[in-house]
Amino acid sequence: MSTSTPTTYVFKKVGDLEIKADIYLPSSPTALPAPILVWWHGGGLILGSRAWNVPHRMRAVDKYGLAIVGLDYRLAPQASLPEILEDVRDGVKWVREELPRLLGPGKVDPTRLATSGNSAGGYLCLLSGLPISGITPPPKALLPIYPITDPLGPFFLTPQRPVKYSEDGYIFTDEDMKVHRDPNSTLLSESFEPFVPGKPFPHNHRMNFYTYMVQEANLAQILFAKAPGVNPEDYAVAKLVTKDMPPTYIVHGDADQHVGLEQTHEVVNAMIKSGATYEFEQPAGEPHGYDAREEVELEKMYDFLFQYL
């Protein structure tokens, strides 16, 4: 199995919808059985795919002898955040119980499992270590990267018309996003199209849905459209932090325009007050997605991981 070409499995079906996992194993037999790092992609929980990989994570497979497992999940608003968390729980359960059997003896060590994710995937990573996820036992460590932490935080309640990172100042209309924002549209477990330099996505493309959400400040409505009786406040990570949550390493650059830095600061402050085990890295001048650059290694994060894995 090449570290650049994953083995793909369907770990769950909802009706006819297949929800998939990509598995990357170390190439050296001496690294086996490999500890597992489960990873969830970003995209506001409304777009994206397990295929969104970054260089440091792909290098980590052989550099650190890690089995990397990328898990998809149902996307909002066609699925609610509670339903997405069901996919998170079911995915981790599958990784622990089914994946070792599928791969064969001695390939992975399901007792040594940690989770990570960037942006919205960082949100799922944090929730995976808290009782609200239903994951038992919890992961050994959490590695959220510039995570969303509260759909009702100031960043997600402040409309931006246009959004600060917009290149052309276009204001997306409700009509542009009509299909994507309709909770009864086709249920998706991945939504991804490669970027082509110089060729923007059409205004009505789902890849613009996140920008529309930031513009309209309606993340909570999108995430809970299919869960009308649920209080979004119950999914604010800072309110769920406890002293005995898994050791957590948070990375969030101070030039992030896609997820407000105060999202992470709120959680870090809660960790300080609770006495939770954590480290916080705030790279100066780094924007959202900076870890996709070839030269970024995040070595301190991986060092932290192996203290607890």
PyMOL commands that set and color helices and strands:
alter all, ss='L'
color gray80, all
select helices_A, chain A and resi 29-31+55-63+81-97+99-103+120-128+131-133+154-157+178-181+206-216+219-223+232-235+237-240+261-274+290-292+299-308
alter helices_A, ss='H'
color red, helices_A
select strands_A, chain A and resi 7-14+17-24+34-40+67-71+108-118+142-145+248-251+278-281
alter strands_A, ss='S'
color yellow, strands_A
deselect
rebuild
show_as cartoon
